[in-house]
Amino acid sequence: MSNDAPLGDRARALARNLHVLTVMFPDSEKPLLGMQLRNAAIELVTEAVVASATDDPAEKQEMLRLAAVNCTRIRELIQLARELDHLPEDDVAELITAVEVINATIARERRTARY
């Protein structure tokens, strides 16, 4: 994905990747850790899309703040999945990089959004 891809596109790509990977989790983890990862990714997509679509600076800031919280949540859940050996190291590195890029995009958008 290009460096200037919109936040929503980046969030959607991450959500798709997480969905594909969590489907391969052990059956006991699919409704637990897998569902938490998928839900956090879906929330991130929603927050990114709303932040991009709103004309209200306060709403944009709030959506970006929530998106940043979900990035932290996703990163921690990915680490937990790695520690439980549910995700291969290569996938973990790729996912963490994607989360970091999204988080940097959020931070940049938060700095430029004005109340």
C-alpha positions as CSV (number, residue, x, y, z in Angstrom):
1,M,0.0,0.0,0.0
2,S,1.4,3.4,-0.9
3,N,2.5,5.8,1.8
4,D,-0.2,8.3,1.0
5,A,-3.1,5.8,1.2
6,P,-6.1,7.1,3.1
7,L,-6.5,6.0,6.7
8,G,-9.7,4.1,6.0
9,D,-8.0,2.1,3.2
10,R,-5.2,1.2,5.6
11,A,-7.6,0.2,8.3
12,R,-9.6,-1.9,5.9
13,A,-6.5,-3.7,4.7
14,L,-5.5,-4.5,8.3
15,A,-9.0,-5.7,9.1
16,R,-8.9,-8.1,6.1
17,N,-5.5,-9.4,7.1
18,L,-6.6,-10.0,10.7
19,H,-9.8,-11.7,9.6
20,V,-7.8,-14.2,7.3
21,L,-5.3,-14.9,10.1
22,T,-7.8,-15.3,12.9
23,V,-9.8,-17.8,11.0
24,M,-6.8,-20.1,11.3
25,F,-6.7,-19.7,15.1
26,P,-7.4,-22.9,17.2
27,D,-11.2,-23.4,17.6
28,S,-11.0,-22.5,21.2
29,E,-9.5,-19.1,20.4
30,K,-11.7,-18.1,17.5
31,P,-14.6,-16.8,19.6
32,L,-12.3,-15.3,22.2
33,L,-9.0,-13.7,21.0
34,G,-9.9,-14.0,17.3
35,M,-13.2,-12.2,17.9
36,Q,-11.5,-9.4,20.0
37,L,-9.0,-8.8,17.2
38,R,-11.7,-8.7,14.5
39,N,-13.9,-6.4,16.5
40,A,-11.1,-4.0,17.3
41,A,-10.2,-3.9,13.6
42,I,-13.8,-3.3,12.5
43,E,-14.1,-0.5,15.1
44,L,-10.8,1.0,13.7
45,V,-12.3,1.0,10.2
46,T,-15.5,2.7,11.4
47,E,-13.6,5.3,13.3
48,A,-11.3,6.0,10.4
49,V,-14.2,6.3,7.9
50,V,-16.2,8.6,10.2
51,A,-13.1,10.8,10.9
52,S,-12.5,11.2,7.2
53,A,-16.2,11.9,6.4
54,T,-17.0,14.4,9.1
55,D,-16.8,18.2,8.8
56,D,-17.0,18.6,12.5
57,P,-13.4,19.1,13.9
58,A,-14.4,17.9,17.4
59,E,-16.0,14.8,16.0
60,K,-12.9,14.2,13.8
61,Q,-10.6,14.5,16.8
62,E,-12.7,12.1,18.9
63,M,-12.9,9.5,16.1
64,L,-9.1,9.8,15.7
65,R,-8.6,9.4,19.4
66,L,-10.7,6.3,19.5
67,A,-8.9,5.0,16.4
68,A,-5.5,5.5,18.2
69,V,-6.9,3.6,21.3
70,N,-7.9,0.7,19.0
71,C,-4.5,0.6,17.4
72,T,-3.0,0.1,20.8
73,R,-5.6,-2.6,21.5
74,I,-4.9,-4.4,18.3
75,R,-1.1,-4.2,18.8
76,E,-1.5,-5.8,22.2
77,L,-3.8,-8.5,21.0
78,I,-1.4,-9.3,18.2
79,Q,1.4,-9.7,20.7
80,L,-0.7,-11.9,22.8
81,A,-1.6,-14.1,19.8
82,R,2.1,-14.4,19.0
83,E,2.9,-15.3,22.6
84,L,0.3,-18.1,22.4
85,D,1.8,-19.3,19.1
86,H,-1.4,-18.5,17.1
87,L,0.4,-16.2,14.7
88,P,3.7,-16.8,12.9
89,E,6.5,-14.3,13.5
90,D,6.4,-13.1,9.8
91,D,2.7,-12.3,10.1
92,V,3.2,-10.5,13.5
93,A,6.0,-8.3,12.1
94,E,3.8,-7.4,9.1
95,L,0.7,-6.7,11.2
96,I,2.7,-4.6,13.8
97,T,4.2,-2.6,10.9
98,A,0.7,-1.9,9.5
99,V,-0.6,-0.9,12.9
100,E,2.4,1.5,13.4
101,V,1.8,3.1,10.0
102,I,-1.9,3.5,10.8
103,N,-1.0,5.0,14.2
104,A,1.4,7.5,12.6
105,T,-1.2,8.5,10.1
106,I,-3.7,9.0,12.9
107,A,-1.2,11.2,14.8
108,R,-0.5,13.2,11.7
109,E,-4.2,13.7,11.1
110,R,-4.8,14.7,14.7
111,R,-2.1,17.4,14.5
112,T,-3.7,18.9,11.3
113,A,-7.3,18.7,12.5
114,R,-8.4,21.9,14.1
115,Y,-11.2,22.6,16.5
